[in-house]
Amino acid sequence: MSVISFKPTLLPVSNKLKSLLNQTLCDYLTQATQLNQQSADRYTFNFRDTSYDAENGGFRPVEITINQQSSREWNIEYITEFAYFGSYYPELERSMDFDISNTCWFTSYSGWLSLKTHQQDAKELYQLWEGNFLAYVNMDAYDQIKITL
């Protein structure tokens, strides 16, 4: 397994999350190589609990995108969690978004905020979110993990 190097961010992205992304990407690239597919400079990870729905709940879908810089380091562009909103016609919408590349973050209850001016709040929420997410991954809550280019 090769180890990819991540650039530092304004958020305290843990080594556990970086390791998860690294392992998932290495697994994907191994399969892609066997299928003679090309590698890319940008990947989107999709973590899904296929039983999640508006009526019964479940584990919310998560999307994480990384891109490789000319320095060969990888940036985490964004981390987004989705949830169903609405009563009669619920729709899957962004509920939380850490848009690292644009230095802002979003929650459904407060809207968009700057990572620079609200850094402490963002860090605290991010750490809570990441801890839960990694626990769900360890519980095998996401039965579908895909990478797209």
N, C-alpha and C positions, 0 to 999 in steps of 0.2 A: 504494500500500500504506500503510495506517495503521500507526502504531507503538503498541503497547500498552506501558504502563508497569507494571513489576513492583515490588512491595514487597520490601525487603531481607529476607533470611532468615539463619538461623544457619549455613547451609551456603553455601559459595562458588559459587553457581550462576553459571556463566559467561555472558557476553554472547552467546556462540555458541549456547548452548542456548536462551536467551531469544529470540534471533533466529529459531531454528528453530521454536519454538512460535508466535512472532508470524507468521511466513510461512505456516505450516501453518494457523493460525486464519484469517488473511486469505483464503487460498485457499478454505477451507471457507465462510466468510461470503459470499464472492463467489458461490459456487455456491448457497448457501442463499437469497440475495437473488434470484437468477435463478429459483428454484423457489418464490418467495414464502413462504419459511419464516421464522419469527421467530428472532431472536438470543436468547441466554440469558446468565445471569450465572455459569454453571458449565459447563465443558467437560472432557471426558475424552478424551485422546489415546491411541490404541492403535497401537503399532508392532509389526508381526508379520512374521516370516519364516514363510510358510505351509508351508515344507518342514520346519520344526522338529518333531521328534518324539522320543520317549523312546529309540528304538533308534539313530537316526543322529545325533542332536544337531542342531546348527544355531545360529542366533542366537536367544537367549532373548527371549520377548515382554516388552515394557515398556509400562507404563501410567502416564500422568502426568495429574493433574487440577489444573485452575486454577479459581479463582473470583474474581469481581469484587466489590470492596468498594464501599461508598457513596462513597468518595473517588475512584472510577473507576480506582484502581490494582488490579492483579491479584495474587493470592496463588497461589503454587504450594502446593497442599495436600499432595500426596504424589507420590512417584516410586516405583514398584514394578516389580521385575523378577521374572519367574516362571521356574521350571525344573521339570523332571520329577524326582520322587523316588519311590523304591521299586523293587524288583527284579521281582517277578512281576506286579504290577498297578500300574505307575507312574502317578502322578497329577501333574497340573500344579498346583504350589503356589508360594506366595510364597517366593522365595529371598533377596531383599534388598528392604528397604522404608525409604525416608526419609520418615517421616510428619511433615512440617514443621509442619502445623497443630496437631499434638499434641506437638511437640518431643521426638520419640523416633525411634529407628531400629532396624531389625531385620536380622539376618543369620541364615541357617539354622543356623549353627554356634554362635552365641552368644545368640540370642533377642533380646528387646527391651531396649534401653538408652536412657538419657536423652541427648538432644542437649546438654543443659546440662552434665551431669557428665562426659560422654565426648566433648566437643566436638572435641578434637584428633584422636582416632581416627576419629570420624565424618567430619570434614573430609577426612582423608587417603583414606579409603575412597571417599568421595563423588567426590573429584577423579579418582581412578583409574577409578571406574565411569563418570563422565561423559566422560572422555577416550576410553574404549573405545566407549561408546555413540555419540558423535559421529563417531568413525572408522567405525563400522558404518553409520551413516546416510549418510556420504559415499561409502561403498562400495556403496550401494544394496542393503544386506543385507536391509532390510525391504521386502518387495514389497507389503505391505498397511499403509497408514497411514490410520486412520479417526478421526473425531471423533464423539463421541456427547454428547448433552445430559444 
